C-alpha cells in the first residue's frame, strides 16, 4: 500500500512541477521569457537545495555511504550555486559563483584527503539502493538531454522564420527542472531508506 502511495505522491509532485512551469506562460502569454528570474528557475534552485540537505542528512547518519553522499551533497551544492549565478553576480560580484564552487571543491578535497580509496566502496554501497538509478536518470537529464534538446540551432532549423527563443527556453528549462525533480525524489528515497535502517538498528 505504501508503495502505491509513494508512487501517487511522486506523480502528484511531478504534476505540480509541470503546472508551475506553465504558470508563466498562462499569465504572461507571448511576453513570457522563462529567464533567470522565472518560477521555473526558482524551482530548480529549491530542488537542488533540498537535495543537498537530504544527501547531507544521509551522510551524517549512514557510515557506509558517508563519503558517497557527502560527494553528492557537495555536487548538489555546486549545482545550486550555479543555478543562482545571476543573483550572486548581481549582489556579490561578477563571477562570484565560480569562486563559491571552487571553495566547495576545496572543502571536498580536504574532506577526502587520506581516504580516496574509500570512495569506490562507499559509491558501491550507494549503488545498491534504488535511489542510485533515479539520481543517474535525473543527472543525465540535466547535463545531457536538456542541453541537447535546448540547442538553438535545432529550434531554428525546425521553426525557420517563426523561431521563438522562448520555445527553446521552455523545452530546455522544463526538461532541466524534471531532472532536478528526479534527483530530489532520489534524495528523498535515500533519506527514507536511511531512516528505516536507523529504526531497525534501534529496535535491535
Buried (B, 14 or more C-beta within 10 A) or exposed (E): EEEEEBEEEBEEBBEEBEEBBBEBBEEEEEEBEBEBEBBBBBBBBBBBBBBBEBBBBBBEBBEBBBBBBBBBBBBBBBBBBBBBBEBBBEEEEEEBBEEBBEEBEEEBEEBBEEEEEEBEEBBEBBBEBEBBEBBBBBBEBBEEBBEEBBEEEEBBEEEEEEEEEBBBBBBBBBBBBBBBBBBBBBBBBBBBBBEEEEEEEEEE
